[in-house]
Amino acid sequence: MNASDLNGKKIHFMGIGGIGMCALAEIAASRGAVVSGCDRAENDNTARLRKNGIEIRIGHDASHTDGIDRLIFTSAVQPNAPERIAAGVRGIRRGSFLAELSQSMKGVGICGTHGKTTTSTMTAHLFDAGGLNPTALIGGVVPAWGSNCKVGRSDWLVTELDESDGTFAEATLQIAVVTNIESEHMAHYKTMDKLLDAFGVYAKGVEKGGVLIACGECPTARKLFSSHAGKIEWYGFEKSSDWCAENLQACENETRFTLLYHQNKIADVTIPFRGEHNVLNCMAAITAASHAGIDAASSCKAMANCPGIERRMQKIGNLRGTPVYSDYAHHPTEVRAAMRSARLMCKGEILVAFEPHLYSRTRDYATDFADALSDADELILADIYPAREEPIDGVTSRLIANPLLEKGHNVTGPLTLEETGEAVRMHAASVELILFMGAGSIGELAHEVVD
């Protein structure tokens, strides 16, 4: 089955409630496929898909594959899962199916350890503002869209690419963005060299006449792509980059800067996002849009109206008069960026409730997490969210807590999610900002605790 012709094809998505799967299911349905799916439990994504006429079953069973043309599954689905066994050669990983889809469209891919979701949203917004009407798949819900995908009327496809299982390197792209490269997903890659090899394959896969866009602030990317044979453009804060930002001004709810191209001023830019990392994300999006024929100065102006993304320093409400924010940060670098953004908003005491994501990530980066969280005035640590992993002996949130306790920091936990919520309520009145962080269930808890 070819993903370029989905009309009438019966496609079943296993784990359809996941943030990446639900978007792909919506896109497949929009292209004429008969889509169904299953998951372990209901969530907002399954409810939205049901409302759009997609059949969803709760639980897993081999019978779900009866009569289907293709089973789509994620890396979290084990080979012995009943649907995978029953589907046989009809089964394909989500990333591979997305790669097939990109072959029939003008692909714009955004990958990297951090910033993928925000950069993808910015890029889709600029393509829209430039009149290109793209289809977009994002790793986070964009409230302005009511979804994490947007079905466009053109051949342009803007997609966030997940590098966790290596399938991101299969995509066919005219424009390929790399936001940064750090050690991550070692449970799959095992070594940093293998992770770099995957990014190398991704870069070499850019179509003839296409462009690789990479962040010049990332030394790993600089080294890896220094001998890239195709067209490459760099963005960053150094004037050696093709696209350069200067005159940064950090404001409470926005960031301003001047954008240069080959040291010539393009425009002054205001983005409704905080932090230097979002300036970099913005430059990546403007660069990508420019290679699709969109005037860079027009993109700079359009960025002022770029929509936000759920759980990216999103204000949820208030708890006893204290503002409550939620962020998806689940890697030490992301935690540091979130903490910097929080400090831009609040000069007083900050309470952080953090839920580590994955046993392997907690084991590998416990010391780095402790360092990144050390700026919190009060820290409440929830138990590890396992996602696809089985417990690892001796690996708990205490690996993060202990180094901080030894230095005299205020740390509570590890706690269950229910206990975490109770602890937040107890401390709310004594701080000026509350920040929930993590990629698991902690985001739902943030909504539960607000007034």
Secondary structure, DSSP 8 states (H G I E B T S, - for coil): --TT--TT-EEEEETTTSHHHHHHHHHHHHTT-EEEEEESS--HHHHHHHHTT-EEEES--GGGGTT-SEEEE-TTS-TT-HHHHHHGGGEEEHHHHHHHHHHTSEEEEEESSS-HHHHHHHHHHHHHHTT---EEEEEEEETTTTEEEE--SSSEEEEE---TTSGGGG--EEEEEE----S--HHHH-SHHHHHHHHHHHHHTEEEEEEEEEETT-HHHHHHTTT-SS-EEEEESSTTSSEEEEEEEE-SS-EEEEEEETTEEEEEEEESS-SHHHHHHHHHHHHHHHTTT--HHHHHHHGGG----TTSSEEEEEETTEEEEEE---SHHHHHHHHHHHHHH-SS-EEEEE--B-HHHHHHHHHHHHHHHTT-SEEEEE--B-TT----TT-STHHHHHHHHHTT--EEEEE-HHHHHHHHHHHGGG-SEEEEE-SSTHHHHHHHH--
